[in-house]
Amino acid sequence: MSVANNAFRLNLYSPPPLPILFATLHHQRMIQVTSEALEEVLAAARRRNCFAVGLHQCVKGLEEDPHNVFLCVIFTEHGENENYSDSELQRFCFQQRVLVLRVAGMRERAAQLLATTSGDLRCILIRRPEMRPLPPQQTVRLRRFCEENSRGGAVALLQYSPRVYS
């Protein structure tokens, strides 16, 4: 085997270029930060009692006061397909200019954070509270994530990444 073949073979196993590695690490960090922001906003919404759980309650909240809605979160589990109700809720949110975040793998954690036993934890509507606003830094992070990841009318997708405590 020639020296040139050995050199070529080594290049096949070299690490990815630095910009690709940086982009991957940046994306992972963005997912982690957004997941933490969502957890904090859900906990704050529970403390301020400014959320609605379930498809019926979410649609009702959007019809009553769409300008007072901050975010609609639609929960999915891995391998679960989007259904007609979710599509209609998303369409309604877009018409009302409400941010929509589709989150995979967080349904149980959301139930814990909201201290709810509702059987319909497919979606949550987070309203702007009248008193004591939601954590501003976290709402900015969620808004930025939704806006950056929902170009062209698509829904922002988040693969939930739980906090790792050390």
Secondary structure, 3 states (H helix, E strand, C coil): CCHHHHHHHHHHCCCCCHHHHHHHHHHHHHHHHHHHHHHHHHHHHHHHCCEEECHHHHHHHHHHCHHHEEEEEEEECCCCCCCHHHHHHHHHHHHCCCEEEEEECCHHHHHHHHCCCCCCCCEEEEECCCCCCCCHHHHHHHHHHHHHCCHHHCCEEEECCCCCCC
